[in-house]
Amino acid sequence: MKTRVVVLGAGFGGLELTTMLSDALGDAIDIVLIDKGDAFVFGFSKLDVMFGREIPAAVRHPYRDIVKPGVRVLRSTIRSIDPAARHVVTDDGTFEGDVLIVALGADLDPGATPGLVDGGHEFYSVAGAFALRDVLPRFERGPVIIGVTGKSFKCPPAPSEAALLLHDYLTARGRRAACDISVVMPFGVPIPPSPDTSRAILAAFAERGIRFVKDALVRALDPARRVAVLSDGTEMPYALFLGVPVHRVPAVVVESGLAAHAHDWVPVNKKTLETSFPGVYAVGDVNGVGTAKAGVFAEGAARVVAAAIIAQLRGGPTPEAYKGAGACYVEFGHNQVGRVDVDFLSGPKPTGTFQEPSEALVAEKASFGSSRIQRWFGQPPPSE
Ligand SMILES: Cc1cc2nc3c(=O)[nH]c(=O)nc-3n(C[C@H](O)[C@H](O)[C@H](O)COP(=O)(O)OP(=O)(O)OC[C@H]3O[C@@H](n4cnc5c(N)ncnc54)[C@H](O)[C@@H]3O)c2cc1C
């Protein structure tokens, strides 16, 4: 009988894992890839749509385009997971795997921050970011806060990127002088593992008059008074609030027993990404392996797990341990992108190497995206 692999979630992690297994094993394996959505959207595309640099249709990659040997793609909501039996219940049937991959990402909970849903906006969900595309053109004046509302959030550079892109956006519309921009973050610097990247971002903020409020979270908005209340009780006025909502372990994962509660990401073996249940792996944002939450780390984790499954089936050498290393591109505005390579797990503490913003890195980031779409969806990269 063929080995059955059930992959829960077709995000960065699930897509990379499915692609590697199909490329290596083809019809010799039976993979079912399950996601409730109908299309993949890169996290960074949310910023592109929000600031009018792309239209929504251009950044949605429909799952129906995936045609790969050994792979069935199912659009359905996962309702329960039994990790001991590796049994999954969806709206469209039940599935059992010899191997179960949990790649369900992080859920967003804007309702956890009082006032955010009624009095602010969030740019972390696809719907929230796409809606801002119609809100930003009408914004004329006043203080803007880009505020983080929970300690653990994906893509730590994204709030800083949003501020730098907003500066360009308002400048192009002739509205920058009428607006203040502040970024509220729970860290002392924008990118803690990389002092050089943090220095460069803070210098870019200083040049553009963007205020960085460190070591703080936005706890609540008071829409009637148009103020944001920070974790230390300070109040900041806002005319436009762009929030990073509280992140939670998906409820179906907590209910499965894989995570103890909504803020306790799934514990895994740091080297193999295996959970405490044999044959059950957690890759990407859903796990608590100790990296930042970002697509590149989800992808790296997926590659380690896929290599282990391939080695098991083919009898090859044990693959290398997960290193928690990856490169993130950072939008600096002014049509420039920087790059930070972070290694979370090889040494005693995370380290990061910075590459100065340049136009060459804009092209490198574009090719990072198009090469993934080509591999995952089997499509050629867009023509120049
Ligand atoms: C504004 C922004 C910018 C970003 N920029 C970058 C960047 O430049 N580089 C980078 O590396 N990362 C970036 N990220 C982070 C990146 O998007 C995530 O870290 C990455 O997508 C995580 O991958 P994942 O596979 O763990 O989860 P996801 O990609 O979130 O995939 C999880 C999947 O599970 C599905 N799912 C969840 N629950 C269920 C259920 N019950 N039933 C069925 N399906 C379900 C979801 O529909 C989803 O498709 C950014 C994020 C944001 C918000």
The ligand as an SDF file (V2000), in Angstrom:
LIG
                    3D

 53 58  0  0  0  0  0  0  0  0999 V2000
    1.7710   41.7650    5.9390 C   0  0  0  0  0  0  0  0  0  0  0  0
    2.5890   40.5070    5.9570 C   0  0  0  0  0  0  0  0  0  0  0  0
    3.8050   40.4520    5.2690 C   0  0  0  0  0  0  0  0  0  0  0  0
    4.5750   39.2830    5.2970 C   0  0  0  0  0  0  0  0  0  0  0  0
    5.7630   39.2490    4.6000 N   0  0  0  0  0  0  0  0  0  0  0  0
    6.5140   38.1300    4.6300 C   0  0  0  0  0  0  0  0  0  0  0  0
    7.7460   38.0900    3.9100 C   0  0  0  0  0  0  0  0  0  0  0  0
    8.1390   39.0390    3.2320 O   0  0  0  0  0  0  0  0  0  0  0  0
    8.4850   36.9410    3.9870 N   0  0  0  0  0  0  0  0  0  0  0  0
    8.0540   35.8640    4.7140 C   0  0  0  0  0  0  0  0  0  0  0  0
    8.7640   34.8530    4.7420 O   0  0  0  0  0  0  0  0  0  0  0  0
    6.9020   35.8790    5.4150 N   0  0  0  0  0  0  0  0  0  0  0  0
    6.1180   36.9860    5.3810 C   0  0  0  0  0  0  0  0  0  0  0  0
    4.9360   37.0090    6.0700 N   0  0  0  0  0  0  0  0  0  0  0  0
    4.5760   35.8810    6.9490 C   0  0  0  0  0  0  0  0  0  0  0  0
    4.0120   34.6990    6.1840 C   0  0  0  0  0  0  0  0  0  0  0  0
    2.8920   35.0920    5.4100 O   0  0  0  0  0  0  0  0  0  0  0  0
    3.6000   33.5880    7.1420 C   0  0  0  0  0  0  0  0  0  0  0  0
    4.5270   33.4730    8.1720 O   0  0  0  0  0  0  0  0  0  0  0  0
    3.5270   32.2680    6.3850 C   0  0  0  0  0  0  0  0  0  0  0  0
    2.4650   32.3120    5.4590 O   0  0  0  0  0  0  0  0  0  0  0  0
    3.3570   31.0850    7.3380 C   0  0  0  0  0  0  0  0  0  0  0  0
    3.2400   29.9110    6.6000 O   0  0  0  0  0  0  0  0  0  0  0  0
    2.4120   28.6630    7.1890 P   0  0  0  0  0  0  0  0  0  0  0  0
    2.4780   27.6080    6.1550 O   0  0  0  0  0  0  0  0  0  0  0  0
    2.8710   28.3460    8.5480 O   0  0  0  0  0  0  0  0  0  0  0  0
    0.9190   29.2000    7.3620 O   0  0  0  0  0  0  0  0  0  0  0  0
   -0.0320   29.9190    6.3330 P   0  0  0  0  0  0  0  0  0  0  0  0
    0.7010   30.3510    5.1140 O   0  0  0  0  0  0  0  0  0  0  0  0
   -0.7780   30.9330    7.1120 O   0  0  0  0  0  0  0  0  0  0  0  0
   -1.0250   28.7540    5.8780 O   0  0  0  0  0  0  0  0  0  0  0  0
   -1.9500   28.1510    6.7390 C   0  0  0  0  0  0  0  0  0  0  0  0
   -3.1070   27.6200    5.8940 C   0  0  0  0  0  0  0  0  0  0  0  0
   -3.9740   26.8350    6.7290 O   0  0  0  0  0  0  0  0  0  0  0  0
   -5.3040   27.0580    6.3240 C   0  0  0  0  0  0  0  0  0  0  0  0
   -6.1950   26.7510    7.4470 N   0  0  0  0  0  0  0  0  0  0  0  0
   -6.1650   27.2570    8.7120 C   0  0  0  0  0  0  0  0  0  0  0  0
   -7.1160   26.6790    9.4770 N   0  0  0  0  0  0  0  0  0  0  0  0
   -7.7710   25.7890    8.6820 C   0  0  0  0  0  0  0  0  0  0  0  0
   -8.8390   24.8630    8.8980 C   0  0  0  0  0  0  0  0  0  0  0  0
   -9.4440   24.7210   10.0870 N   0  0  0  0  0  0  0  0  0  0  0  0
   -9.2580   24.0930    7.8600 N   0  0  0  0  0  0  0  0  0  0  0  0
   -8.6420   24.1990    6.6360 C   0  0  0  0  0  0  0  0  0  0  0  0
   -7.6290   25.0450    6.3880 N   0  0  0  0  0  0  0  0  0  0  0  0
   -7.1930   25.8270    7.3930 C   0  0  0  0  0  0  0  0  0  0  0  0
   -5.3420   28.5380    5.9300 C   0  0  0  0  0  0  0  0  0  0  0  0
   -6.4110   28.7730    5.0190 O   0  0  0  0  0  0  0  0  0  0  0  0
   -3.9620   28.7330    5.2910 C   0  0  0  0  0  0  0  0  0  0  0  0
   -3.9730   28.6330    3.8800 O   0  0  0  0  0  0  0  0  0  0  0  0
    4.1210   38.1520    6.0370 C   0  0  0  0  0  0  0  0  0  0  0  0
    2.8820   38.1940    6.6910 C   0  0  0  0  0  0  0  0  0  0  0  0
    2.1240   39.3490    6.6500 C   0  0  0  0  0  0  0  0  0  0  0  0
    0.7890   39.3550    7.3550 C   0  0  0  0  0  0  0  0  0  0  0  0
  1  2  1  0
  2  3  1  0
  2 52  2  0
  3  4  2  0
  4  5  1  0
  4 50  1  0
  5  6  2  0
  6  7  1  0
  6 13  1  0
  7  8  2  0
  7  9  1  0
  9 10  1  0
 10 11  2  0
 10 12  1  0
 12 13  2  0
 13 14  1  0
 14 15  1  0
 14 50  1  0
 15 16  1  0
 16 17  1  0
 16 18  1  0
 18 19  1  0
 18 20  1  0
 20 21  1  0
 20 22  1  0
 22 23  1  0
 23 24  1  0
 24 25  2  0
 24 26  1  0
 24 27  1  0
 27 28  1  0
 28 29  2  0
 28 30  1  0
 28 31  1  0
 31 32  1  0
 32 33  1  0
 33 34  1  0
 33 48  1  0
 34 35  1  0
 35 36  1  0
 35 46  1  0
 36 37  1  0
 36 45  1  0
 37 38  2  0
 38 39  1  0
 39 40  1  0
 39 45  2  0
 40 41  1  0
 40 42  2  0
 42 43  1  0
 43 44  2  0
 44 45  1  0
 46 47  1  0
 46 48  1  0
 48 49  1  0
 50 51  2  0
 51 52  1  0
 52 53  1  0
M  END
$$$$
